[in-house]
Amino acid sequence: MPAFDFPADLLALEARAWQEIQAGRLTVASAQAVQEAVTAFAAEAGYDRYEVEMGLKRAVRHPEG
């Protein structure tokens, strides 16, 4: 999997969604915003969307690894 240089706004969207998931209150709007941003980032950079999504989740949820 390639190393991604995620923009701060994409990291912030995923961090907010992760906080909502942990609190048991993820909203459709938050999930949709993340998916739209991931799709746009992947398309602009020429990456596979699924790899981008996995990399983003790893960067936010497991920053030590």
Order of alpha helices (4+ residues) and beta strands (2+ residues): alpha-alpha-alpha
